[in-house]
Amino acid sequence: MNGAGIRQALIRTLTPTSRLLVLGVAVILLAMAGGALGLRWDPFGFQQRRMERAEARAAWAEADGAARRAEVAGQMAQAVRLEAHHRKILAVERATVAAVIEAEEADDAKILLDVERAERLRAHDRELCRRAPDLDGCAAASGPA
């Protein structure tokens, strides 16, 4: 018997179900061999969908990271502004306390307002306006004085 005869004898002995099974095994072996060679076949686009989902997650993560960095930068800037504001408040309080003590201990504290005392008060006002120009009554104040 030659090769063609053996093949025909083999085909005759296989039932239709076993022929489908042999054909399925052959297709699977071909797909595995193609995969080993680097060939990819994705008829339903599963790989593309996974890639799009991964890219969307990466874009969301980048946007979330940028938002968190901006939030932290804003909090740090706010802390700096708050610290500057507190320093300004403390300086104004110190200047006010010094002026009050000086006014109370002055020789003319009980005398009606004279030129020297008025000048002291104006100097104190100038100092307050220099340290906190946004106070009411200062030249740089916004709104009614």
Long-range contacts (C-beta under 8 A, 24 or more apart in sequence): 88-131, 88-132, 91-131, 92-128, 92-131, 92-132, 92-135, 95-124, 95-127, 95-128, 95-131, 96-124, 96-128, 99-124, 99-127
